[in-house]
Amino acid sequence: MSTINSQPSSNSCLEGVNLSKLEIALENCNKIIKKYPNSALALNARSMLFILLDEDDLACKDIEKGISLIKNKTITNDRLLIHELKTRHKNCIQSRTISEND
């Protein structure tokens, strides 16, 4: 089990994740996001945890906030992060469309 040290970084959200203890990982990630609320990297990581916990709506909220940070140019030019957020955002839109049509 990974614990957060006194100086977590915004990219340590998934550090030491144990798939059988996702709730603990989510708690750690929540602490990091509280410290770094505008970290698209941490939001992206937490969205993955939400997906694994079958909390797709919460995952999509984090993804949308990350996309908003990209649009407002408040994050660095991390192409992989931008690609991941945009890809997940498309999945969120597609899931909502499917849900609305059911």
mmCIF file of the C-alpha atoms, coordinates in Angstrom:
data_MODEL
# 
_entry.id   MODEL 
# 
loop_
_atom_site.group_PDB 
_atom_site.id 
_atom_site.type_symbol 
_atom_site.label_atom_id 
_atom_site.label_alt_id 
_atom_site.label_comp_id 
_atom_site.label_asym_id 
_atom_site.label_entity_id 
_atom_site.label_seq_id 
_atom_site.pdbx_PDB_ins_code 
_atom_site.Cartn_x 
_atom_site.Cartn_y 
_atom_site.Cartn_z 
_atom_site.occupancy 
_atom_site.B_iso_or_equiv 
_atom_site.pdbx_formal_charge 
_atom_site.auth_seq_id 
_atom_site.auth_comp_id 
_atom_site.auth_asym_id 
_atom_site.auth_atom_id 
_atom_site.pdbx_PDB_model_num 
ATOM 1   C CA . MET A 1 1   ? 0.000   0.000  0.000   1.00 0.00 ? 1   MET A CA 1 
ATOM 2   C CA . SER A 1 2   ? 1.288   3.407  -0.921  1.00 0.00 ? 2   SER A CA 1 
ATOM 3   C CA . THR A 1 3   ? 0.919   6.339  1.393   1.00 0.00 ? 3   THR A CA 1 
ATOM 4   C CA . ILE A 1 4   ? 1.163   9.993  0.662   1.00 0.00 ? 4   ILE A CA 1 
ATOM 5   C CA . ASN A 1 5   ? 4.188   11.686 2.100   1.00 0.00 ? 5   ASN A CA 1 
ATOM 6   C CA . SER A 1 6   ? 4.038   15.225 3.428   1.00 0.00 ? 6   SER A CA 1 
ATOM 7   C CA . GLN A 1 7   ? 4.972   16.619 0.020   1.00 0.00 ? 7   GLN A CA 1 
ATOM 8   C CA . PRO A 1 8   ? 2.918   14.756 -2.611  1.00 0.00 ? 8   PRO A CA 1 
ATOM 9   C CA . SER A 1 9   ? 3.308   15.762 -6.198  1.00 0.00 ? 9   SER A CA 1 
ATOM 10  C CA . SER A 1 10  ? 0.476   16.143 -8.648  1.00 0.00 ? 10  SER A CA 1 
ATOM 11  C CA . ASN A 1 11  ? 1.725   13.136 -10.618 1.00 0.00 ? 11  ASN A CA 1 
ATOM 12  C CA . SER A 1 12  ? 1.841   10.697 -7.680  1.00 0.00 ? 12  SER A CA 1 
ATOM 13  C CA . CYS A 1 13  ? -1.874  9.863  -7.718  1.00 0.00 ? 13  CYS A CA 1 
ATOM 14  C CA . LEU A 1 14  ? -1.438  6.332  -9.045  1.00 0.00 ? 14  LEU A CA 1 
ATOM 15  C CA . GLU A 1 15  ? 1.864   5.603  -7.358  1.00 0.00 ? 15  GLU A CA 1 
ATOM 16  C CA . GLY A 1 16  ? 1.807   2.121  -5.822  1.00 0.00 ? 16  GLY A CA 1 
ATOM 17  C CA . VAL A 1 17  ? -1.838  1.424  -6.701  1.00 0.00 ? 17  VAL A CA 1 
ATOM 18  C CA . ASN A 1 18  ? -3.101  -1.968 -5.584  1.00 0.00 ? 18  ASN A CA 1 
ATOM 19  C CA . LEU A 1 19  ? -6.113  -3.075 -7.637  1.00 0.00 ? 19  LEU A CA 1 
ATOM 20  C CA . SER A 1 20  ? -7.609  -4.814 -4.601  1.00 0.00 ? 20  SER A CA 1 
ATOM 21  C CA . LYS A 1 21  ? -7.463  -1.541 -2.629  1.00 0.00 ? 21  LYS A CA 1 
ATOM 22  C CA . LEU A 1 22  ? -8.776  1.025  -5.080  1.00 0.00 ? 22  LEU A CA 1 
ATOM 23  C CA . GLU A 1 23  ? -10.684 2.929  -2.391  1.00 0.00 ? 23  GLU A CA 1 
ATOM 24  C CA . ILE A 1 24  ? -7.403  3.638  -0.590  1.00 0.00 ? 24  ILE A CA 1 
ATOM 25  C CA . ALA A 1 25  ? -5.838  4.800  -3.841  1.00 0.00 ? 25  ALA A CA 1 
ATOM 26  C CA . LEU A 1 26  ? -8.851  7.063  -4.401  1.00 0.00 ? 26  LEU A CA 1 
ATOM 27  C CA . GLU A 1 27  ? -8.479  8.574  -0.929  1.00 0.00 ? 27  GLU A CA 1 
ATOM 28  C CA . ASN A 1 28  ? -4.808  9.285  -1.647  1.00 0.00 ? 28  ASN A CA 1 
ATOM 29  C CA . CYS A 1 29  ? -5.672  10.796 -4.999  1.00 0.00 ? 29  CYS A CA 1 
ATOM 30  C CA . ASN A 1 30  ? -8.365  12.979 -3.423  1.00 0.00 ? 30  ASN A CA 1 
ATOM 31  C CA . LYS A 1 31  ? -5.742  14.371 -1.022  1.00 0.00 ? 31  LYS A CA 1 
ATOM 32  C CA . ILE A 1 32  ? -3.440  15.160 -3.913  1.00 0.00 ? 32  ILE A CA 1 
ATOM 33  C CA . ILE A 1 33  ? -6.212  16.871 -5.880  1.00 0.00 ? 33  ILE A CA 1 
ATOM 34  C CA . LYS A 1 34  ? -7.144  18.893 -2.800  1.00 0.00 ? 34  LYS A CA 1 
ATOM 35  C CA . LYS A 1 35  ? -3.550  20.151 -2.749  1.00 0.00 ? 35  LYS A CA 1 
ATOM 36  C CA . TYR A 1 36  ? -3.344  20.537 -6.562  1.00 0.00 ? 36  TYR A CA 1 
ATOM 37  C CA . PRO A 1 37  ? -6.927  21.291 -7.709  1.00 0.00 ? 37  PRO A CA 1 
ATOM 38  C CA . ASN A 1 38  ? -5.787  22.463 -11.130 1.00 0.00 ? 38  ASN A CA 1 
ATOM 39  C CA . SER A 1 39  ? -3.634  19.452 -11.922 1.00 0.00 ? 39  SER A CA 1 
ATOM 40  C CA . ALA A 1 40  ? -4.994  17.897 -15.086 1.00 0.00 ? 40  ALA A CA 1 
ATOM 41  C CA . LEU A 1 41  ? -2.537  15.046 -14.518 1.00 0.00 ? 41  LEU A CA 1 
ATOM 42  C CA . ALA A 1 42  ? -4.020  14.218 -11.097 1.00 0.00 ? 42  ALA A CA 1 
ATOM 43  C CA . LEU A 1 43  ? -7.577  14.589 -12.429 1.00 0.00 ? 43  LEU A CA 1 
ATOM 44  C CA . ASN A 1 44  ? -6.744  12.233 -15.272 1.00 0.00 ? 44  ASN A CA 1 
ATOM 45  C CA . ALA A 1 45  ? -5.337  9.684  -12.814 1.00 0.00 ? 45  ALA A CA 1 
ATOM 46  C CA . ARG A 1 46  ? -8.361  9.944  -10.533 1.00 0.00 ? 46  ARG A CA 1 
ATOM 47  C CA . SER A 1 47  ? -10.659 9.477  -13.515 1.00 0.00 ? 47  SER A CA 1 
ATOM 48  C CA . MET A 1 48  ? -8.960  6.114  -14.139 1.00 0.00 ? 48  MET A CA 1 
ATOM 49  C CA . LEU A 1 49  ? -9.639  5.109  -10.534 1.00 0.00 ? 49  LEU A CA 1 
ATOM 50  C CA . PHE A 1 50  ? -13.277 6.143  -10.872 1.00 0.00 ? 50  PHE A CA 1 
ATOM 51  C CA . ILE A 1 51  ? -13.579 4.052  -14.032 1.00 0.00 ? 51  ILE A CA 1 
ATOM 52  C CA . LEU A 1 52  ? -12.116 1.031  -12.250 1.00 0.00 ? 52  LEU A CA 1 
ATOM 53  C CA . LEU A 1 53  ? -14.603 1.618  -9.409  1.00 0.00 ? 53  LEU A CA 1 
ATOM 54  C CA . ASP A 1 54  ? -17.480 1.781  -11.934 1.00 0.00 ? 54  ASP A CA 1 
ATOM 55  C CA . GLU A 1 55  ? -18.090 5.474  -11.183 1.00 0.00 ? 55  GLU A CA 1 
ATOM 56  C CA . ASP A 1 56  ? -18.183 6.654  -14.779 1.00 0.00 ? 56  ASP A CA 1 
ATOM 57  C CA . ASP A 1 57  ? -20.074 9.887  -14.052 1.00 0.00 ? 57  ASP A CA 1 
ATOM 58  C CA . LEU A 1 58  ? -17.423 10.987 -11.562 1.00 0.00 ? 58  LEU A CA 1 
ATOM 59  C CA . ALA A 1 59  ? -14.687 9.987  -13.993 1.00 0.00 ? 59  ALA A CA 1 
ATOM 60  C CA . CYS A 1 60  ? -16.278 12.121 -16.688 1.00 0.00 ? 60  CYS A CA 1 
ATOM 61  C CA . LYS A 1 61  ? -16.468 15.124 -14.348 1.00 0.00 ? 61  LYS A CA 1 
ATOM 62  C CA . ASP A 1 62  ? -12.717 14.898 -13.743 1.00 0.00 ? 62  ASP A CA 1 
ATOM 63  C CA . ILE A 1 63  ? -12.067 14.469 -17.453 1.00 0.00 ? 63  ILE A CA 1 
ATOM 64  C CA . GLU A 1 64  ? -14.211 17.501 -18.272 1.00 0.00 ? 64  GLU A CA 1 
ATOM 65  C CA . LYS A 1 65  ? -12.351 19.608 -15.711 1.00 0.00 ? 65  LYS A CA 1 
ATOM 66  C CA . GLY A 1 66  ? -9.054  18.431 -17.215 1.00 0.00 ? 66  GLY A CA 1 
ATOM 67  C CA . ILE A 1 67  ? -10.273 19.372 -20.696 1.00 0.00 ? 67  ILE A CA 1 
ATOM 68  C CA . SER A 1 68  ? -11.300 22.776 -19.348 1.00 0.00 ? 68  SER A CA 1 
ATOM 69  C CA . LEU A 1 69  ? -7.792  23.282 -17.962 1.00 0.00 ? 69  LEU A CA 1 
ATOM 70  C CA . ILE A 1 70  ? -6.364  22.446 -21.380 1.00 0.00 ? 70  ILE A CA 1 
ATOM 71  C CA . LYS A 1 71  ? -8.661  24.937 -23.089 1.00 0.00 ? 71  LYS A CA 1 
ATOM 72  C CA . ASN A 1 72  ? -7.742  27.635 -20.575 1.00 0.00 ? 72  ASN A CA 1 
ATOM 73  C CA . LYS A 1 73  ? -4.043  26.907 -21.152 1.00 0.00 ? 73  LYS A CA 1 
ATOM 74  C CA . THR A 1 74  ? -3.424  26.334 -17.450 1.00 0.00 ? 74  THR A CA 1 
ATOM 75  C CA . ILE A 1 75  ? -1.420  23.156 -18.021 1.00 0.00 ? 75  ILE A CA 1 
ATOM 76  C CA . THR A 1 76  ? 1.858   22.451 -19.699 1.00 0.00 ? 76  THR A CA 1 
ATOM 77  C CA . ASN A 1 77  ? 2.086   21.122 -23.212 1.00 0.00 ? 77  ASN A CA 1 
ATOM 78  C CA . ASP A 1 78  ? 2.041   17.424 -22.237 1.00 0.00 ? 78  ASP A CA 1 
ATOM 79  C CA . ARG A 1 79  ? 0.872   15.818 -25.481 1.00 0.00 ? 79  ARG A CA 1 
ATOM 80  C CA . LEU A 1 80  ? 0.238   12.387 -23.967 1.00 0.00 ? 80  LEU A CA 1 
ATOM 81  C CA . LEU A 1 81  ? -1.919  13.849 -21.188 1.00 0.00 ? 81  LEU A CA 1 
ATOM 82  C CA . ILE A 1 82  ? -3.860  15.951 -23.674 1.00 0.00 ? 82  ILE A CA 1 
ATOM 83  C CA . HIS A 1 83  ? -4.412  12.894 -25.887 1.00 0.00 ? 83  HIS A CA 1 
ATOM 84  C CA . GLU A 1 84  ? -5.582  10.773 -22.940 1.00 0.00 ? 84  GLU A CA 1 
ATOM 85  C CA . LEU A 1 85  ? -8.022  13.439 -21.724 1.00 0.00 ? 85  LEU A CA 1 
ATOM 86  C CA . LYS A 1 86  ? -9.442  14.018 -25.199 1.00 0.00 ? 86  LYS A CA 1 
ATOM 87  C CA . THR A 1 87  ? -9.835  10.275 -25.810 1.00 0.00 ? 87  THR A CA 1 
ATOM 88  C CA . ARG A 1 88  ? -11.581 9.737  -22.482 1.00 0.00 ? 88  ARG A CA 1 
ATOM 89  C CA . HIS A 1 89  ? -13.747 12.791 -23.116 1.00 0.00 ? 89  HIS A CA 1 
ATOM 90  C CA . LYS A 1 90  ? -14.952 11.257 -26.387 1.00 0.00 ? 90  LYS A CA 1 
ATOM 91  C CA . ASN A 1 91  ? -15.821 8.088  -24.463 1.00 0.00 ? 91  ASN A CA 1 
ATOM 92  C CA . CYS A 1 92  ? -17.806 10.135 -21.938 1.00 0.00 ? 92  CYS A CA 1 
ATOM 93  C CA . ILE A 1 93  ? -19.773 11.802 -24.713 1.00 0.00 ? 93  ILE A CA 1 
ATOM 94  C CA . GLN A 1 94  ? -20.417 8.458  -26.390 1.00 0.00 ? 94  GLN A CA 1 
ATOM 95  C CA . SER A 1 95  ? -21.554 6.860  -23.112 1.00 0.00 ? 95  SER A CA 1 
ATOM 96  C CA . ARG A 1 96  ? -23.963 9.715  -22.425 1.00 0.00 ? 96  ARG A CA 1 
ATOM 97  C CA . THR A 1 97  ? -25.389 9.445  -25.923 1.00 0.00 ? 97  THR A CA 1 
ATOM 98  C CA . ILE A 1 98  ? -25.927 5.703  -25.506 1.00 0.00 ? 98  ILE A CA 1 
ATOM 99  C CA . SER A 1 99  ? -27.541 6.205  -22.092 1.00 0.00 ? 99  SER A CA 1 
ATOM 100 C CA . GLU A 1 100 ? -29.877 8.871  -23.448 1.00 0.00 ? 100 GLU A CA 1 
ATOM 101 C CA . ASN A 1 101 ? -30.970 6.574  -26.286 1.00 0.00 ? 101 ASN A CA 1 
ATOM 102 C CA . ASP A 1 102 ? -31.746 3.600  -24.009 1.00 0.00 ? 102 ASP A CA 1 
# 
